[in-house]
């Protein structure tokens, strides 16, 4: 699949997001990586096998009322 040297991380590795970009569409909010992973602007991911990684949104600070 990947022809880069050294090869890009596979889609099932922990560092899959560090694979090289193949296509980048910021106007649509997604990018395709060399390993077949689709990254979305909201930090969600779609893996080549159809698995979905939910967006990793930072926790917001709790609001307190007086």
C-alpha positions, 0 to 999 in steps of 0.5 A, a space after each residue: 500500500 504505502 510506497 514511502 521510505 520509511 513506510 507510513 504507520 498502518 491504519 491500526 497503529 497508535 500513530 496512524 495520524 502521522 501518515 502522509 497526506 494523499 488528499 486534503 479538502 479543508 473546505 469539506 473538513 477532511 483529509 485522506 492519509 496514505 494508510 487509508 485513514 480519513 481524518 475529519 476536522 472535528 478530530 474524528 476518523 474513519 478507518 479503511 475497514 469502516 471502523 469509526 473513531 469518535 472525535 476527541 474533543 477536549 473537555 470544557 470547563 464546568 460552569 458554576 452558578 452563584 
